[in-house]
Amino acid sequence: MIITAIQKRYSCRTFNPKSIEREKVEALENILQGNTQGPFGAKLRFRLVDFKVMSKEEIRACGTYGVIRGASHFIVGAVHKGAGALEDFGYGMERNILQAQALGLCTCWLGGTFRRTGFSDRIGLRDNELLPAVAPVGYGADKRSFADRVIRFGAGSDKRKPWEVLFFDREFHALKKEAAGPYALPLECIRLGPSASNKQPWRIVQEEHLFHFYLEQTPGYAGSNGEVKLQHVDMGIAMSHFELASRELGMEGRWMFADPGMQTGSWEYVATWTAVS
Ligand SMILES: Cc1cc2nc3c(=O)[nH]c(=O)nc-3n(C[C@H](O)[C@H](O)[C@H](O)COP(=O)(O)O)c2cc1C
């Protein structure tokens, strides 16, 4: 179910006016409520915002600069500041997004093109929290708006980097799909993931049963909004895809945070998945 959701998900910026059924709203609210912590241990809070019960002024304060058309629900999230907070947010928010997809709903990560103040008010953002991103949720329209098409084209959203740029063996040779064995599909699920401006900054090194996750910051790409560095959020998304896909295939494991000290140049160590066979 989750692997299919990963394969089907895309950023939807043009929504159909059809409202989300009450059962689906309730299911989504339950999912958000139960999603309270990421692998680094940062506390997460998610809320579903419904424009239908808000005043015009409140809705205006939650603008998306014309990027999102027709959505009446948004998932808003907050994370307690601290080490790993942005990765945990990416991990938690992406779980919401995949569960929404599994309910037949469309979404879009928004880390830049949304008004922070309005959404911060909706969730009652506290001083010790960050609000890295929001996501509209609903039914996708048949035709994409002009803004949607321009953004997709600008980011090259239909393309992904090839395996040899993303996945490596312990000698830093390109990891062959055959060598990855049963982990080829979880790795492919990382590759299919969303990332800010589609920069795909995830780099994974396989060392037997260990998968080391690194961040290669895109040179010259700001991708940040004050304390919110979106490429760290991207890493959490990759972690969630890999873990969820592995578990769905019956391959258990856990996260470890112990830099193996490999010579990775500018890559920043994030986490290691330890597969338990
Ligand atoms: C952390 C993050 C922030 C993003 N911020 C925005 C945004 O502010 N506005 C937008 O239109 N798309 C945003 N996106 C969507 C990406 O552009 C999109 O995921 C990427 O181009 C790949 O396309 P796809 O999601 O359709 O596969 C964001 C994605 C991520 C993961």
The ligand as a MOL file (V3000), in Angstrom:
LIG
                    3D

  0  0  0     0  0            999 V3000
M  V30 BEGIN CTAB
M  V30 COUNTS 31 33 0 0 0
M  V30 BEGIN ATOM
M  V30 1 C 10.7000 20.2450 1.4630 0
M  V30 2 C 9.9680 20.5960 0.1950 0
M  V30 3 C 9.5700 21.8900 -0.0550 0
M  V30 4 C 8.8560 22.2050 -1.2260 0
M  V30 5 N 8.4080 23.4860 -1.4000 0
M  V30 6 C 7.6460 23.7850 -2.4680 0
M  V30 7 C 7.0860 25.0910 -2.5900 0
M  V30 8 O 7.2900 25.9680 -1.7540 0
M  V30 9 N 6.2880 25.3380 -3.6660 0
M  V30 10 C 6.0230 24.3910 -4.6100 0
M  V30 11 O 5.2770 24.6840 -5.5370 0
M  V30 12 N 6.5510 23.1330 -4.5260 0
M  V30 13 C 7.3420 22.8050 -3.4710 0
M  V30 14 N 7.8620 21.5290 -3.3330 0
M  V30 15 C 7.5510 20.4890 -4.3340 0
M  V30 16 C 8.7550 20.1240 -5.2220 0
M  V30 17 O 8.9650 21.1260 -6.1890 0
M  V30 18 C 8.5070 18.7550 -5.8740 0
M  V30 19 O 8.4480 17.7710 -4.8720 0
M  V30 20 C 9.5670 18.3510 -6.8890 0
M  V30 21 O 9.6090 19.2610 -7.9610 0
M  V30 22 C 9.3190 16.9330 -7.4570 0
M  V30 23 O 8.0390 16.8560 -8.0760 0
M  V30 24 P 6.9360 15.8010 -7.5830 0
M  V30 25 O 6.6820 16.0730 -6.1160 0
M  V30 26 O 5.7350 16.0450 -8.4340 0
M  V30 27 O 7.5070 14.4190 -7.7440 0
M  V30 28 C 8.5860 21.1930 -2.1830 0
M  V30 29 C 9.0060 19.8900 -1.9370 0
M  V30 30 C 9.6700 19.5780 -0.7650 0
M  V30 31 C 10.0710 18.1600 -0.4950 0
M  V30 END ATOM
M  V30 BEGIN BOND
M  V30 1 1 1 2
M  V30 2 1 2 3
M  V30 3 2 2 30
M  V30 4 2 3 4
M  V30 5 1 4 5
M  V30 6 1 4 28
M  V30 7 2 5 6
M  V30 8 1 6 7
M  V30 9 1 6 13
M  V30 10 2 7 8
M  V30 11 1 7 9
M  V30 12 1 9 10
M  V30 13 2 10 11
M  V30 14 1 10 12
M  V30 15 2 12 13
M  V30 16 1 13 14
M  V30 17 1 14 15
M  V30 18 1 14 28
M  V30 19 1 15 16
M  V30 20 1 16 17
M  V30 21 1 16 18
M  V30 22 1 18 19
M  V30 23 1 18 20
M  V30 24 1 20 21
M  V30 25 1 20 22
M  V30 26 1 22 23
M  V30 27 1 23 24
M  V30 28 2 24 25
M  V30 29 1 24 26
M  V30 30 1 24 27
M  V30 31 2 28 29
M  V30 32 1 29 30
M  V30 33 1 30 31
M  V30 END BOND
M  V30 END CTAB
M  END
